[in-house]
Amino acid sequence: MTDGSNVQHERERVLHSLEQLTDSLQSTALPAFLDPLLATDLTVRQLKVLTVLVATEEGATGRGLSESFGVSMASMSGLIDRLVAQGVAVRSEDTRDARVRRVKATPLGRTVVRRLVAGRPELNLEILSRLSMDDLRALEQGMRAVHTEVNRAEGAV
């Protein structure tokens, strides 16, 4: 075997191992992930809309959201009213067109989505504090590499 094929074989082995570890971590962490989901008062549709608002820095219009979700403006307006009432979204005037009202996630809304959608209970401080310094440094290096690739992929979109 050449060095190139050894490296490729090792790469495939490590990727397979990481895939198995990820599956195992997700299964193990599921109960911790479910706690905040079960504790929320948001409906699935409200959570979907809030997630869209969190993902867009400039927010969205009610019309745009109603078109994206395939519901009437009246239905979307009521859904937005409930998000605003819960303090996870806010309506504001569009800076470019005063006739347009934009809906944006509040800091609370961003926190809710981060905990429910992007949360990684297996990476909480209690667990991380039990790792050795060598493991913490290795994890930090790996997370930085993944972060860089995610940002690179986002820039390519």
Helices and strands as residue ranges (DSSP letters): H 3-39, H 44-55, E 60-61, H 62-69, H 73-85, E 89-93, E 101-105, H 107-116, G 121-123, H 125-128, H 133-156
